[in-house]
Every structure is written in structure tokens, then in C-alpha cells.
Amino acid sequence: MIIDGKELARKTREKLKIECDNLKKEGILSKLAVIMVGDDKASQIYVKNKSKACQEIGIKFEEYFLGNDIKQEELIELIQKLNLDKSINGILLQSPIPKSLDINEAFRTILPEKDVDGFNPINVGKLCLNQETFVSCTPYGINSHRLLVRGTRVPYVETEKEQQVSRQEESTWNQEYLHAIIVGVEWTAVGIGAVLVLTGLYRLLFKSKKGGGKA
């Protein structure tokens, strides 16, 4: 089976745009905050794709670019600030971050109800118990579209830009077949990661709408 990532992303964006427009009619404005620490080249592309997807769909998007020399306390302080900001519906910490920082503490700090990436331990626990929660975009995208089964071998074709990033980072993970175990598959089809991560945000928004308030 050949997956057309661009076409799948386009259809997903069209559906989400309609849902976003309906939320706006009810006075619910969605906003995603993304934190990036360091200068990882691949992360820069991912954040750019997320920004583009939000713009097309109608979600407000805030970017916070932090340097490699930032202290753990400063990162936690920013996350706590975004937790308290009622205009922010979802928070995403782009990984990887510098090894000098504790990414697990950062994930724990993000409020579970704003953790659109699904990495807060509470959300991970709910996922393991098969309870409703945010699910990371990789397994969610694969499961929702029933793309793979355990043991499937997946050839990945890079774009020219991604090839340049891979060479710069001396990475080989895009040059080999990926052994697809659902929780370990890297969902890097063009444009899909930027869209599927927003699904958790919409689930939060609809829950807020039913509850009569914002997250």
C-alpha cells in the first residue's frame, strides 16, 4: 500500500478547519503554544509545519524559541506561565531538547488537560488503561488510519530538504527500513505530523465546549 501523505494531510486539514470554524461561532478560540529549546534542524522543520497547519486551519499559534543555555528553572517557569494562561488551549514541548535539561520534569509540568502531545505521565497512564486521553500523534495517526500492523516493514522516502537535514545531523534513521511497532514508528510523512498533533487539541476544545468553559 502506498500512502499519499500530502493528500491525507490535506483532507485532515479540511475537516479540522470546519470544526474550528464551528467552534469560533460558539465563541471558542483555539490557541496552541509550542516551545522549542535549542537549534535542532529537524525540530525547526517540524515547528514550521505545525505553524503552517495552524494557520491553514484557523488555530492561533505561539512559538517560544529558547537557547541551548537556558536553565531548567526557566523552562519550567515558562510552562507554568502557559498553564495559567486561559487563552492557551494546548501546550507542546518540541523534542529533543538539550541533554542538560530534564525533559521528563518538563512533561510532568504541562497540565494534563493541555498536554496535546500526550507525554504527561497522567495521560500516558490513562492511555495504558484504555481511558480517554490525549494520544501522541505517531500511534494515534497509525491507529486511526489503520495503516500498519505489528512487524510491518516500511520503506521511507525522504524529501530533498529532509535529506539535507539528515546529512547535517549524520543521521541514518531515514536511510534504513523502519521496523514498525506501533508505539515506536516515527510518523514523518510530509505534513502529517503537523496535523495529527492538533487532533488532541480539538478533543480538548470539544470537551471544553461540553463543559461550558475553556481549558
Buried (B, 14 or more C-beta within 10 A) or exposed (E): EEEEBEEBBBEBBEEBBEBBEEBEEEEBBBBBBBBBBBEBBBBBBBBEBBBBBBEBBBBBBBBBEBEEEBEEEBBBEBBEEBBEBEEBBBBBBBBEBBEEBEBEEBBBBBBBBBBBBBBBEBBBEBBEEEEEBBBBBBBBBBEEEEBBEEEBEEEBEBEEEBEEBBEEEEEEEBEEEBEBEBEEBEBBBBBBBBBBBBBBBBBBBBEBBEEEEBB
